[in-house]
Amino acid sequence: MENTFPPALVEKINSKKVAGVTAEFVKIGGIRMDEPKKYDVIIDRISQDIPFYRAYLKNAALQGRL
Protein backbone atom coordinates (compact mmCIF):
# COMPACT_ATOMS: atom_id res chain seq x y z
CA MET A 1 0.00 0.00 0.00
CA GLU A 2 1.24 3.45 -0.89
CA ASN A 3 1.73 5.29 2.39
CA THR A 4 2.89 8.78 1.40
CA PHE A 5 -0.60 10.13 0.76
CA PRO A 6 -1.62 12.28 3.70
CA PRO A 7 -4.26 10.56 5.81
CA ALA A 8 -5.15 14.07 7.01
CA LEU A 9 -6.91 14.70 3.67
CA VAL A 10 -9.10 11.64 4.13
CA GLU A 11 -9.85 12.69 7.72
CA LYS A 12 -10.65 16.28 6.66
CA ILE A 13 -13.06 15.18 3.92
CA ASN A 14 -14.83 12.78 6.28
CA SER A 15 -14.99 15.40 9.06
CA LYS A 16 -17.15 17.61 6.80
CA LYS A 17 -19.94 15.00 7.11
CA VAL A 18 -21.42 15.76 3.70
CA ALA A 19 -24.31 13.43 2.93
CA GLY A 20 -23.26 10.74 0.46
CA VAL A 21 -19.57 11.73 0.52
CA THR A 22 -16.87 9.64 2.17
CA ALA A 23 -13.15 9.42 1.59
CA GLU A 24 -11.09 6.25 1.82
CA PHE A 25 -7.99 4.76 0.33
CA VAL A 26 -8.73 2.92 -2.92
CA LYS A 27 -8.83 -0.83 -2.49
CA ILE A 28 -8.29 -2.82 -5.66
CA GLY A 29 -6.77 -6.18 -6.33
CA GLY A 30 -7.45 -8.73 -9.00
CA ILE A 31 -10.30 -7.07 -10.83
CA ARG A 32 -12.47 -7.45 -13.89
CA MET A 33 -12.39 -4.42 -16.13
CA ASP A 34 -16.17 -4.65 -16.67
CA GLU A 35 -17.14 -4.65 -13.00
CA PRO A 36 -19.33 -1.82 -11.68
CA LYS A 37 -17.56 1.26 -10.40
CA LYS A 38 -16.66 1.50 -6.74
CA TYR A 39 -15.37 5.07 -6.69
CA ASP A 40 -16.70 8.31 -8.19
CA VAL A 41 -13.40 10.19 -7.72
CA ILE A 42 -9.87 8.85 -7.47
CA ILE A 43 -6.93 11.04 -6.52
CA ASP A 44 -3.92 9.31 -8.07
CA ARG A 45 -0.47 9.49 -6.54
CA ILE A 46 1.06 6.18 -7.54
CA SER A 47 0.17 5.13 -11.10
CA GLN A 48 3.40 6.57 -12.47
CA ASP A 49 5.23 3.82 -10.55
CA ILE A 50 2.81 0.88 -10.83
CA PRO A 51 1.63 -0.15 -14.31
CA PHE A 52 -1.40 -2.02 -12.92
CA TYR A 53 -2.80 1.15 -11.36
CA ARG A 54 -2.15 3.09 -14.56
CA ALA A 55 -4.17 0.55 -16.54
CA TYR A 56 -6.96 0.58 -13.95
CA LEU A 57 -7.20 4.39 -14.08
CA LYS A 58 -7.15 4.46 -17.88
CA ASN A 59 -9.99 1.95 -18.01
CA ALA A 60 -11.98 3.89 -15.40
CA ALA A 61 -11.52 7.11 -17.41
CA LEU A 62 -12.59 5.43 -20.65
CA GLN A 63 -15.75 4.19 -18.96
CA GLY A 64 -16.52 7.68 -17.61
CA ARG A 65 -15.81 6.72 -14.05
CA LEU A 66 -13.43 9.56 -13.29
N, C-alpha and C positions, 0 to 999 in steps of 0.2 A: 504494500500500500504506500502510495506517495504520501509523505508526511511533512512536506514543507508548506502546504496550503494552510493559511491561518485559520485554526478552529474558531477564532474570535469572529470571523465573518459569518460562519454558520450560526454561532450563538447570537449574534446581533440580529440576523434575519429572523430567527425563531423568537427572539425577545419582543419583536414588533407585534406578534400575535395577530397577524392578518389572516382572516378567514380563508381557508383553502391554500395557504402558502406555508410550506415548510422547507427547510434547507437540510440537506444531509450529504454525506460523501457518496458519490456514485458507486454502486455495487454492481459489477458485471463480471461474468466469468465466461464459461462456455455458453454461447448464445446462438440463437437462430436469428438471421438477419430479417426475417419476416414476422418476428414476435411483436406484440403490441408495445407501444412506447411506455416507459416507466417514468421518464423525466420530461418536463416541459422546457427546462432550461438547464444547460450544462456549462459550467465555467471550466474551461480546459487549461490545465497547467502541466500536462505530462505527455501529450500525444507526440510531441517532437522527439521524445526519447523512446517511445514504445509503439511499434508499428501496429499492434493489435488495437490500441485505443484510437489511433489515427483512422484506421479502417472503420471502426465502430462509429466515430463521429462523422465521417464522410457519408456513411450509409444513413445515419440519422438525419443529416442535412438534406440528403437527396429525397428522403421520405417526408420532408417538411416538419421534422420533429424539433428542430432547433430554431 
